[in-house]
Amino acid sequence: MTAQPAQSYQGHYAGTASRLASFVIDLALSAGVFSAALAAISYGAQVITGNLVSWNHQTGVVAGLFAAWELAYFGFSWATNGRTPGMALFGIRVVRTDGVVLDPRHAAIRTLVFPFSFLFCGLGFVGIIVQREHRALHDLAAGSAVIYAWTVYSQGSGREA
């Protein structure tokens, strides 16, 4: 039995505006889900204990939980689908630089380096503006690129290449 070749994509590199817009949508979506989860946990704890449960934002626990949630949200989306819901709205996808679907290892590297792109006033994102491939620091570290995606089909076979 021969191994199926990995699906690959081709497309133009996604630009600054679509990447930023998809990130803003993902941030709003993930923050909404996080807030809803905190509210549900508070309500459940109140029903069970009878005491009002509130989250103390001064301790940093909520900020730490939110940061972990964001890494999980982006990392899981990139590792399983190659795109987040916000990216899907704009038809963009994260792939390896050779166009092959991003595997979980490369997605994990991209996810772990992603926060470092925000350091020094977002200096890690400058590559999106100045490079032809529009690759940020986390793309360079993971060997990934963000493209406007469409599937490549092999000629005459009807199968995805």
Secondary structure, DSSP 8 states (H G I E B T S, - for coil): -------BEE--B--HHHHHHHHHHHHHHHHHHHHHHHHHHHHHHHHHHSS-----TTSSHHHHHHHHHHHHHHHHHHHHTSS-HHHHHTTEEEEETTSBB--HHHHHHHHHHGGGGGHHHHGGGHHHHHSTT---HHHHHHTEEEEE-EE-B-TTT-SB-
